[in-house]
Amino acid sequence: MESTLALVIHHANVNDVEIVRHYGVNLPDIEIDPTQIEQVFINLLVNACHAMPMGGRMTIVMRMDLERDLIVTTIEDTGHGISEDNLSRIFDPFFTTKNQELNGVAGTGLGLSVSYGIIENHGGQITVQSAVGQGTVFTVELPIVSLMSTADGQPSSEDNISTV
């Protein structure tokens, strides 16, 4: 998350967005495609900054859900929120609220759709809660996967899979 934040910090600075971090201790490694998961977090972080053009607070929480064997990441903003009518379509391809709600800031409507597919392909789930005038919370849940061991007892991974 910190390396992804470094890529998008300028969006927060330009929009006068305060970033608050709450990371759990001793979070386990999980098997992911780091480039894909980074893209998901970039989409969510940039969207949160765009939702607060006059400033606000973005809170990022990463924690473990031991009962369900998940790493849970929430990205919450104090932005304008998403109307209930639009909320049910937020993950649809080519659907965007940016032209309507962000004073003409254009969007393609692909970021959240692609993010949804990436998280599903990783065996996870992405959900959203929002209230107009109060803000939005995106929740990403990714399964904790035990690393397979090689004959010498060392963890193995494929070239395109990393642990974080």
C-alpha positions in Angstrom: 0.0 0.0 0.0 2.8 2.4 0.8 4.4 2.0 -2.6 1.1 2.5 -4.3 0.4 5.7 -2.2 3.8 7.0 -3.3 2.5 6.8 -6.9 -0.6 8.8 -6.2 0.4 11.1 -3.4 0.3 14.1 -5.8 -3.4 13.7 -6.2 -3.9 13.9 -2.5 -1.6 17.0 -2.2 -3.3 18.8 -5.1 -6.7 18.2 -3.6 -5.6 19.0 0.0 -6.5 15.5 1.1 -5.2 14.2 4.5 -4.2 10.6 4.4 -4.7 8.5 7.6 -3.2 5.0 7.8 -4.2 2.2 10.2 -2.3 -1.0 9.3 -2.6 -4.1 11.3 0.5 -5.6 12.8 1.9 -8.9 11.7 -0.3 -9.2 8.6 0.4 -12.4 6.8 1.8 -12.7 3.3 -0.8 -13.3 0.6 -0.3 -14.6 -3.0 -1.2 -11.9 -5.5 -0.3 -10.5 -8.8 1.3 -7.3 -7.4 0.8 -5.3 -10.6 -2.9 -6.0 -10.8 -3.5 -5.4 -7.1 -1.5 -2.1 -7.3 -3.8 -1.1 -10.2 -6.9 -1.7 -8.0 -5.5 0.4 -5.2 -4.4 3.2 -7.6 -8.0 3.3 -9.0 -9.5 3.4 -5.5 -7.1 6.0 -4.1 -7.3 8.3 -7.1 -11.1 8.1 -7.1 -11.1 9.0 -3.5 -9.0 12.1 -4.1 -11.2 13.1 -7.0 -14.2 12.8 -4.7 -12.7 15.5 -2.5 -11.7 18.4 -4.8 -11.9 20.9 -1.9 -10.0 18.7 0.6 -10.9 16.1 3.0 -9.7 12.9 4.7 -8.9 9.5 3.2 -8.5 6.7 5.8 -6.9 3.5 4.8 -7.3 0.5 7.0 -5.6 -2.9 6.5 -6.4 -5.7 8.9 -6.8 -9.4 9.1 -10.1 -11.2 9.5 -9.0 -14.4 11.2 -12.5 -15.9 11.2 -12.8 -15.8 7.4 -9.0 -16.0 6.6 -9.0 -12.7 4.8 -6.9 -9.5 4.5 -9.4 -6.7 4.5 -8.5 -3.2 3.2 -10.9 -0.3 3.4 -10.4 3.0 1.7 -12.8 5.6 3.1 -13.2 9.2 1.9 -15.1 12.2 3.2 -16.1 13.2 -0.3 -19.4 14.0 -1.9 -20.6 10.4 -1.9 -22.4 8.4 -4.5 -26.1 8.6 -5.0 -28.2 5.4 -4.3 -29.3 5.3 -7.9 -25.7 5.2 -9.1 -24.4 2.9 -6.3 -25.9 -0.3 -7.9 -24.1 0.4 -11.2 -20.7 1.6 -9.9 -18.9 -1.6 -11.0 -20.6 -1.7 -14.5 -18.2 -1.2 -17.4 -18.3 2.3 -18.9 -20.5 3.6 -16.1 -19.1 6.8 -14.5 -20.3 9.4 -12.1 -17.4 11.7 -12.7 -19.0 13.7 -15.5 -22.1 14.3 -13.3 -20.6 14.7 -9.8 -17.1 16.0 -10.2 -17.6 19.3 -12.0 -16.7 18.0 -15.4 -13.7 15.8 -14.5 -14.0 13.1 -17.1 -13.9 9.3 -16.4 -14.0 6.3 -18.7 -16.0 4.1 -16.3 -13.5 1.3 -16.6 -11.4 1.6 -13.4 -13.9 0.1 -11.0 -15.1 -2.5 -13.5 -11.5 -3.7 -14.1 -10.8 -3.5 -10.3 -13.8 -5.7 -9.6 -12.6 -8.3 -12.1 -9.1 -8.3 -10.7 -10.3 -8.8 -7.1 -12.7 -11.6 -8.2 -9.8 -13.3 -10.1 -7.8 -13.3 -6.9 -10.7 -15.1 -5.1 -11.6 -11.9 -3.3 -14.5 -9.4 -3.1 -14.8 -5.6 -3.5 -17.8 -3.8 -2.1 -18.9 -0.2 -1.7 -20.9 1.8 0.8 -21.7 5.5 0.3 -23.9 8.3 1.4 -24.3 11.5 -0.5 -22.6 14.4 1.3 -20.9 12.0 3.8 -18.4 10.0 1.7 -17.6 6.5 0.4 -16.0 3.4 1.7 -14.6 0.7 -0.6 -13.7 -2.6 1.0 -11.4 -5.1 -0.6 -11.2 -8.6 0.8 -8.4 -10.9 -0.3 -8.0 -14.5 0.9 -5.0 -15.5 3.0 -3.4 -18.3 1.0 -0.8 -20.6 2.5 2.4 -20.6 0.5 3.2 -24.0 -1.1 6.7 -25.3 0.0 9.3 -26.9 -2.2 11.2 -30.0 -1.3 13.8 -28.0 0.6 11.1 -26.4 2.7 11.4 -22.9 1.0 8.3 -21.2 -0.2 7.8 -21.3 -3.9 5.9 -18.9 -6.2 5.2 -18.5 -9.8 6.9 -15.6 -11.7 3.8 -13.5 -11.8 2.7 -14.2 -8.2 4.2 -12.3 -5.2 3.5 -12.1 -1.6 2.8 -8.9 0.3 
